[in-house]
Amino acid sequence: MAQSISENALNQRPKAIVVGASSGIGEALSHKLAAEGYRVALLARRLDKLEAVATAINQAQGADVAFAVQHDVLEFDTVPQVLQDVTAKLGGLDLFIYNTGTQTPNDPERYDPTGDIGMINVNVNGAIAWLSPVAARFQKAGGGHIVGIGSVAGDRGRRPMPGYGTSKAALHAYLEALRNRVRRYGVTVTTIKPGQIETEMLKANADKTVGAIPVEQGADLIYAAIKKKRQVAYIPFKWQIVSLVIQHIPSFIFHRLPI
Ligand SMILES: NC(=O)c1ccc[n+]([C@@H]2O[C@H](COP(=O)([O-])OP(=O)(O)OC[C@H]3O[C@@H](n4cnc5c(N)ncnc54)[C@H](OP(=O)(O)O)[C@@H]3O)[C@@H](O)[C@H]2O)c1
């Protein structure tokens, strides 16, 4: 059982919300944040998974530093109230991470408007629903840090993943606009672009994996980028080189490549 620590000790910790904390990168990043001294609110739809993550974090830290909150990002209208409730329970907010994302299996032969629109709703519209009130809160407070988990898949329109790539490209553009808007108020916005990280999502969707890294390593690298207040960070760094090459392949060659 985790020890209960004083309200005072909990209040002294920096406070973070991770949306999409029930598995994969969000789960590992929540563990990392708690280990680095944060008090963490864990949000997603699967409450049983979230509670298991919170229990594991609290046991590892020997203190009740994490708690679970069930929320579906598609319930756009409920976000301001959930944000208010969660920040009240946390005792403030210093860091907000929008990690939530879905990806339907890649199939270059099939058109899937339902799946593609679903990804736009979760990966983009859910992000906008959350990031707007968070940015307004940080702007008013004169500080805070927003992190969005994008993808190298958003750097170019790729044949196997029109919907997913579009959702991540839109998220990157939204985060850049937000950064340009809130920077003058002392608010940091970091765009994380992972390559391949070993999670259930990767297993379910990647045709093949290329240099995928363990999720704990991914979380460590993402945390390092947050700590350095990076504007954009590829995880791991080698994907910045890969992406640069991909972005510069001329169209008349690129459309022949099955990537
Ligand atoms: N793994 C990779 O190689 C890779 C590469 C590039 C980018 N990414 C990005 O990294 C992020 C995390 O992915 P992952 O690989 O860790 O996959 P994951 O384990 O499937 O995590 C996805 C998270 O999003 C949450 N989520 C999905 N739909 C939601 C909804 N409607 N409302 C609230 N939460 C929702 C899930 O929780 P519930 O199902 O419990 O709601 C889960 O916590 C995603 O944005 C993904 O696009 C991953």
The ligand as a Tripos MOL2 file, in Angstrom:
@<TRIPOS>MOLECULE
LIG
   48    52     1     0     0
SMALL
NO_CHARGES

@<TRIPOS>ATOM
      1 N1          3.7240    3.9930  -30.6260 N.am      1 LIG1
      2 C1          4.2430    4.6470  -31.6370 C.2       1 LIG1
      3 O1          5.1150    4.1160  -32.3690 O.2       1 LIG1
      4 C2          3.8230    6.0600  -31.9270 C.ar      1 LIG1
      5 C3          4.5030    6.7600  -32.9450 C.ar      1 LIG1
      6 C4          4.1350    8.0640  -33.2200 C.ar      1 LIG1
      7 C5          3.1380    8.6710  -32.4820 C.ar      1 LIG1
      8 N2          2.4740    7.9650  -31.5040 N.ar      1 LIG1
      9 C6          1.4220    8.6670  -30.7670 C.3       1 LIG1
     10 O2          1.6390    8.4940  -29.3840 O.3       1 LIG1
     11 C7          0.3940    8.5830  -28.6780 C.3       1 LIG1
     12 C8          0.2530    7.3870  -27.7430 C.3       1 LIG1
     13 O3          0.1790    6.2080  -28.5150 O.3       1 LIG1
     14 P1          0.5750    4.7520  -27.9760 P.3       1 LIG1
     15 O4          1.4270    4.1370  -29.0210 O.co2     1 LIG1
     16 O5          1.0470    4.8320  -26.6000 O.co2     1 LIG1
     17 O6         -0.8500    4.0210  -28.0830 O.3       1 LIG1
     18 P2         -1.9090    3.5140  -27.0020 P.3       1 LIG1
     19 O7         -1.2630    2.6230  -25.9990 O.co2     1 LIG1
     20 O8         -3.0300    2.9550  -27.8070 O.co2     1 LIG1
     21 O9         -2.3680    4.8330  -26.2350 O.3       1 LIG1
     22 C9         -3.4150    5.6400  -26.6880 C.3       1 LIG1
     23 C10        -4.0090    6.3630  -25.4980 C.3       1 LIG1
     24 O10        -5.0480    7.2160  -26.0010 O.3       1 LIG1
     25 C11        -6.2080    7.0090  -25.2090 C.3       1 LIG1
     26 N3         -7.4250    7.2860  -25.9750 N.ar      1 LIG1
     27 C12        -7.7960    6.7940  -27.1750 C.ar      1 LIG1
     28 N4         -8.9990    7.2520  -27.5210 N.ar      1 LIG1
     29 C13        -9.4170    8.0650  -26.5120 C.ar      1 LIG1
     30 C14       -10.5800    8.8320  -26.2660 C.ar      1 LIG1
     31 N5        -11.6050    8.8570  -27.1400 N.pl3     1 LIG1
     32 N6        -10.6650    9.5520  -25.1280 N.ar      1 LIG1
     33 C15        -9.6430    9.5310  -24.2140 C.ar      1 LIG1
     34 N7         -8.5100    8.8300  -24.3930 N.ar      1 LIG1
     35 C16        -8.4050    8.0880  -25.5200 C.ar      1 LIG1
     36 C17        -6.1360    5.5420  -24.8090 C.3       1 LIG1
     37 O11        -6.9120    5.3150  -23.6400 O.3       1 LIG1
     38 P3         -8.3640    4.6310  -23.5890 P.3       1 LIG1
     39 O12        -8.4390    3.6260  -24.7020 O.co2     1 LIG1
     40 O13        -8.3900    4.0220  -22.2250 O.co2     1 LIG1
     41 O14        -9.3320    5.7490  -23.7370 O.co2     1 LIG1
     42 C18        -4.6500    5.4090  -24.4960 C.3       1 LIG1
     43 O15        -4.4000    5.8490  -23.1830 O.3       1 LIG1
     44 C19        -0.6800    8.6700  -29.7580 C.3       1 LIG1
     45 O16        -1.0590   10.0070  -29.9580 O.3       1 LIG1
     46 C20         0.0090    8.1380  -30.9890 C.3       1 LIG1
     47 O17        -0.5680    8.6230  -32.1710 O.3       1 LIG1
     48 C21         2.7870    6.6750  -31.2130 C.ar      1 LIG1
@<TRIPOS>BOND
     1     1     2 1
     2     2     3 2
     3     2     4 1
     4     4     5 ar
     5     4    48 ar
     6     5     6 ar
     7     6     7 ar
     8     7     8 ar
     9     8     9 1
    10     8    48 ar
    11     9    10 1
    12     9    46 1
    13    10    11 1
    14    11    12 1
    15    11    44 1
    16    12    13 1
    17    13    14 1
    18    14    15 2
    19    14    16 1
    20    14    17 1
    21    17    18 1
    22    18    19 2
    23    18    20 1
    24    18    21 1
    25    21    22 1
    26    22    23 1
    27    23    24 1
    28    23    42 1
    29    24    25 1
    30    25    26 1
    31    25    36 1
    32    26    27 ar
    33    26    35 ar
    34    27    28 ar
    35    28    29 ar
    36    29    30 ar
    37    29    35 ar
    38    30    31 1
    39    30    32 ar
    40    32    33 ar
    41    33    34 ar
    42    34    35 ar
    43    36    37 1
    44    36    42 1
    45    37    38 1
    46    38    39 2
    47    38    40 1
    48    38    41 1
    49    42    43 1
    50    44    45 1
    51    44    46 1
    52    46    47 1
@<TRIPOS>SUBSTRUCTURE
     1 LIG1         1 GROUP 0 **** ****
